[in-house]
Amino acid sequence: MKYLVTGGAGFIGSALCHRLMASPDAQVTVVDKMTYAANPASLAPFEEEDRFRLVKADICDQARMMDLMLADAPDVVFHLAAETHVDRSIDGADAFVQTNLIGTFAMLQVARALHERKGGAGVRFVHVSTDEVFGSLGPEGRFEETTAYDPSSPYSATKAGADHLARAWHRTYGLPVMVSNCSNNYGPRQFPEKLIPLMVLNALEGLKLPIYGDGSNVRDWLHVEDHADALVRIAEAGVPGESYTVGGNSEKTNLEIVRLVCQLLDERRPERAPHGDLMTFVADRPGHDLRYAIDASKIDRELGWAPSRDFVQGLADTVDWYIANEAWWGPLRETVYAGERLGKVGA
Ligand SMILES: NC(=O)c1ccc[n+]([C@@H]2O[C@H](COP(=O)([O-])OP(=O)(O)OC[C@H]3O[C@@H](n4cnc5c(N)ncnc54)[C@H](O)[C@@H]3O)[C@@H](O)[C@H]2O)c1
């Protein structure tokens, strides 16, 4: 099988590449602009493999994407390239509109050209999206495939628009598109601007652990390797035109997450305990959705996928990964992002 993975040098994209490359007959081409969020170290194990290729390119460059797509002729496109950090989208939405909307449009157009060249068969397009497109839940209920779109942030609004484009390319042009809307991911190789790695690295360095508002916002956490399994399953057996909500059945408040991280670090770095003393409540994120939760029964029932990793064990493994892999994150903290507050506009 030949796969094209956009955004493959990012957090989820690289986990997906590890998952795909575990099959000896898989051929993987990654297209990635190598923004601040990409890390070539995440793909280093495949550098010497003939069946793996990393192409540094912008998905918005439709002519370049067309050449690549027609030459490569993949069986499956996994489209993950995106600007992904909500706080950065509050500070400046331009790159989000470009990559998430225009870039998705470009990828759909070139996949459509390949689909037509192959006589209407032979390329499946997995569009990877987020549960944030559904807006905020109250204390009850869960998002499912039929939940109405109601995005709150510039990030989620651009992802919502991209989802609509993806579905329209199926309905209008017959491109076999499957959309996945996934909850918050955690695990190794996540850029340390996101909650869990930011808390782990700040705590390791004895820095403050900033918690937005009162820490009561709830997210449904999914291990990134479970997500990679779900994406492969959708590529194999998903029905074109359908959406799949993908979640971890692990709802936690941000405060619970930070307390758990502190507890795990107290066990591993007792000389710095109690790490909980570093917790600091800061002004909330503007437009901060209160709660996300996923009903993943459709993908379980129809495609036989369910999350398999226990959250507390997965979090402990993630903390251990960051402790063991300073070579991966150290240079990022020094040169790209040191943990400063982003997205405060209007707060
Ligand atoms: N992280 C999560 O919890 C989560 C949850 C649900 C859905 N998603 C979605 O999954 C996808 C991957 O998320 P992630 O957390 O791995 O993101 P990430 O920020 O870690 O990685 C994004 C990757 O896309 C690349 N990229 C950005 N703009 C590009 C462009 N114009 N052309 C080519 N490459 C470009 C970056 O260089 C980076 O490698 C995104 O589409 C995101 O919306 C993420």
The ligand as an ORCA input file, in Angstrom:
! r2SCAN-3c Opt
* xyz 0 1
  N      -3.659     17.136     18.740
  C      -4.926     16.851     18.966
  O      -5.312     16.635     20.115
  C      -5.908     16.755     17.813
  C      -7.197     16.303     18.088
  C      -8.093     16.160     17.036
  C      -7.711     16.448     15.744
  N      -6.451     16.921     15.503
  C      -6.094     17.196     14.104
  O      -5.077     16.270     13.756
  C      -4.172     16.866     12.842
  C      -2.750     16.760     13.357
  O      -2.680     17.408     14.629
  P      -1.317     17.447     15.461
  O      -1.667     17.642     16.869
  O      -0.462     16.312     15.051
  O      -0.701     18.801     14.895
  P       0.793     19.353     14.961
  O       0.656     20.833     15.136
  O       1.616     18.585     15.923
  O       1.368     19.036     13.499
  C       0.887     19.676     12.347
  C       1.858     19.397     11.223
  O       1.348     20.030     10.028
  C       2.447     20.665      9.360
  N       1.917     21.797      8.576
  C       1.367     22.943      9.024
  N       1.048     23.740      7.982
  C       1.388     23.072      6.852
  C       1.298     23.374      5.465
  N       0.787     24.533      5.037
  N       1.745     22.462      4.580
  C       2.268     21.285      4.991
  N       2.408     20.947      6.303
  C       1.961     21.836      7.215
  C       3.343     21.143     10.488
  O       4.654     21.410     10.027
  C       3.258     19.976     11.457
  O       4.231     18.996     11.191
  C      -4.641     18.295     12.629
  O      -5.392     18.352     11.443
  C      -5.513     18.575     13.850
  O      -6.506     19.523     13.562
  C      -5.544     17.078     16.511
*
